[in-house]
Amino acid sequence: MQKVYDFLKTAETYYLATVEGDQPRVRPFGTMLMFEGKLYIQTGKIKPVSKQIEANPKVEICAMKGGEWIRVAGKLVEDDRIEARQAMLDGYPSLQSMYKADDGNTVVYYFKDAEATISGFTHAPEVIKF
């Protein structure tokens, strides 16, 4: 999982895919945290993406850097502990002007039963399960 985290952190932006009914939805994200041995993302509960994750927690993210790309598929699980939300905000101080750990809006999710595939034009895909 460390390799997946490092890839996503250095790529800086990844794209999160969800579904809304039968329509795929994809948008850029930048928050990524390794906390207590799990890979976390963050958003706001009032955003459509949060509602889509609640309706169907199966998601996929994709990012590219250099000549490699990564896809991470899995289920997102909400962690409603204030410690998890605060850890995310501590890792991204710029978010603290928009979010607070106890604001009722900040939500963090961790990946469960995830599979990452790192691919490149010059090498075979590498699969990492976590």
DRENDRENVEX-859620 format. One record per residue (C-alpha): residue number from 1; residue in one letter; chain; x, y, z. Coordinates in steps of 0.5 Angstrom, whole numbers. Layout:
N
(pt NUM; "A"; "A"; (X; Y; Z))
...
***
This chain:
130
(pt 1; "M"; "A"; (0; 0; 0))
(pt 2; "Q"; "A"; (6; 5; 1))
(pt 3; "K"; "A"; (8; 4; -6))
(pt 4; "V"; "A"; (0; 6; -8))
(pt 5; "Y"; "A"; (0; 12; -3))
(pt 6; "D"; "A"; (7; 15; -6))
(pt 7; "F"; "A"; (5; 14; -13))
(pt 8; "L"; "A"; (-2; 18; -11))
(pt 9; "K"; "A"; (2; 23; -7))
(pt 10; "T"; "A"; (7; 25; -12))
(pt 11; "A"; "A"; (2; 25; -18))
(pt 12; "E"; "A"; (-2; 30; -14))
(pt 13; "T"; "A"; (-8; 30; -17))
(pt 14; "Y"; "A"; (-12; 24; -18))
(pt 15; "Y"; "A"; (-19; 23; -22))
(pt 16; "L"; "A"; (-25; 19; -17))
(pt 17; "A"; "A"; (-30; 16; -21))
(pt 18; "T"; "A"; (-37; 14; -18))
(pt 19; "V"; "A"; (-44; 13; -21))
(pt 20; "E"; "A"; (-50; 17; -20))
(pt 21; "G"; "A"; (-56; 12; -22))
(pt 22; "D"; "A"; (-53; 9; -29))
(pt 23; "Q"; "A"; (-49; 15; -30))
(pt 24; "P"; "A"; (-41; 15; -29))
(pt 25; "R"; "A"; (-38; 21; -25))
(pt 26; "V"; "A"; (-31; 23; -25))
(pt 27; "R"; "A"; (-28; 29; -22))
(pt 28; "P"; "A"; (-21; 31; -20))
(pt 29; "F"; "A"; (-19; 30; -13))
(pt 30; "G"; "A"; (-12; 32; -9))
(pt 31; "T"; "A"; (-13; 29; -2))
(pt 32; "M"; "A"; (-10; 23; 0))
(pt 33; "L"; "A"; (-7; 20; 7))
(pt 34; "M"; "A"; (-5; 14; 10))
(pt 35; "F"; "A"; (-7; 13; 17))
(pt 36; "E"; "A"; (-7; 8; 22))
(pt 37; "G"; "A"; (-5; 3; 16))
(pt 38; "K"; "A"; (-11; 5; 11))
(pt 39; "L"; "A"; (-11; 9; 5))
(pt 40; "Y"; "A"; (-16; 15; 6))
(pt 41; "I"; "A"; (-19; 21; 2))
(pt 42; "Q"; "A"; (-23; 27; 4))
(pt 43; "T"; "A"; (-29; 31; 1))
(pt 44; "G"; "A"; (-35; 35; 4))
(pt 45; "K"; "A"; (-42; 31; 6))
(pt 46; "I"; "A"; (-46; 36; 2))
(pt 47; "K"; "A"; (-43; 35; -4))
(pt 48; "P"; "A"; (-46; 30; -10))
(pt 49; "V"; "A"; (-40; 26; -9))
(pt 50; "S"; "A"; (-41; 24; -2))
(pt 51; "K"; "A"; (-48; 22; -4))
(pt 52; "Q"; "A"; (-46; 18; -10))
(pt 53; "I"; "A"; (-41; 14; -5))
(pt 54; "E"; "A"; (-46; 13; 0))
(pt 55; "A"; "A"; (-51; 10; -5))
(pt 56; "N"; "A"; (-45; 6; -8))
(pt 57; "P"; "A"; (-39; 5; -5))
(pt 58; "K"; "A"; (-35; 2; -10))
(pt 59; "V"; "A"; (-31; 7; -14))
(pt 60; "E"; "A"; (-24; 7; -18))
(pt 61; "I"; "A"; (-19; 13; -18))
(pt 62; "C"; "A"; (-14; 14; -23))
(pt 63; "A"; "A"; (-7; 18; -24))
(pt 64; "M"; "A"; (-2; 19; -28))
(pt 65; "K"; "A"; (6; 21; -27))
(pt 66; "G"; "A"; (11; 21; -32))
(pt 67; "G"; "A"; (10; 15; -37))
(pt 68; "E"; "A"; (6; 11; -31))
(pt 69; "W"; "A"; (-1; 11; -29))
(pt 70; "I"; "A"; (-5; 8; -23))
(pt 71; "R"; "A"; (-12; 5; -22))
(pt 72; "V"; "A"; (-14; 4; -15))
(pt 73; "A"; "A"; (-21; 0; -15))
(pt 74; "G"; "A"; (-25; -2; -8))
(pt 75; "K"; "A"; (-30; 0; -3))
(pt 76; "L"; "A"; (-30; 7; 1))
(pt 77; "V"; "A"; (-32; 6; 8))
(pt 78; "E"; "A"; (-33; 12; 12))
(pt 79; "D"; "A"; (-29; 13; 18))
(pt 80; "D"; "A"; (-33; 18; 23))
(pt 81; "R"; "A"; (-28; 19; 28))
(pt 82; "I"; "A"; (-26; 26; 29))
(pt 83; "E"; "A"; (-19; 23; 30))
(pt 84; "A"; "A"; (-19; 21; 22))
(pt 85; "R"; "A"; (-22; 27; 20))
(pt 86; "Q"; "A"; (-17; 32; 24))
(pt 87; "A"; "A"; (-11; 27; 21))
(pt 88; "M"; "A"; (-13; 29; 14))
(pt 89; "L"; "A"; (-14; 36; 15))
(pt 90; "D"; "A"; (-7; 36; 19))
(pt 91; "G"; "A"; (-4; 33; 12))
(pt 92; "Y"; "A"; (-7; 39; 8))
(pt 93; "P"; "A"; (-7; 45; 12))
(pt 94; "S"; "A"; (-10; 49; 6))
(pt 95; "L"; "A"; (-17; 45; 7))
(pt 96; "Q"; "A"; (-17; 48; 14))
(pt 97; "S"; "A"; (-20; 55; 11))
(pt 98; "M"; "A"; (-26; 51; 8))
(pt 99; "Y"; "A"; (-27; 45; 13))
(pt 100; "K"; "A"; (-26; 43; 20))
(pt 101; "A"; "A"; (-26; 36; 24))
(pt 102; "D"; "A"; (-32; 38; 27))
(pt 103; "D"; "A"; (-36; 42; 22))
(pt 104; "G"; "A"; (-41; 36; 21))
(pt 105; "N"; "A"; (-39; 37; 13))
(pt 106; "T"; "A"; (-32; 34; 13))
(pt 107; "V"; "A"; (-32; 27; 11))
(pt 108; "V"; "A"; (-26; 22; 10))
(pt 109; "Y"; "A"; (-27; 15; 7))
(pt 110; "Y"; "A"; (-22; 9; 7))
(pt 111; "F"; "A"; (-21; 4; 2))
(pt 112; "K"; "A"; (-23; -3; 3))
(pt 113; "D"; "A"; (-22; -9; -1))
(pt 114; "A"; "A"; (-18; -5; -6))
(pt 115; "E"; "A"; (-14; -7; -12))
(pt 116; "A"; "A"; (-9; -2; -15))
(pt 117; "T"; "A"; (-5; -3; -22))
(pt 118; "I"; "A"; (1; 1; -24))
(pt 119; "S"; "A"; (2; 0; -31))
(pt 120; "G"; "A"; (7; 4; -36))
(pt 121; "F"; "A"; (8; 4; -43))
(pt 122; "T"; "A"; (15; 0; -42))
(pt 123; "H"; "A"; (13; -5; -37))
(pt 124; "A"; "A"; (8; -10; -35))
(pt 125; "P"; "A"; (3; -8; -30))
(pt 126; "E"; "A"; (4; -9; -23))
(pt 127; "V"; "A"; (-2; -11; -18))
(pt 128; "I"; "A"; (-2; -9; -11))
(pt 129; "K"; "A"; (-8; -11; -6))
(pt 130; "F"; "A"; (-10; -8; 0))
***
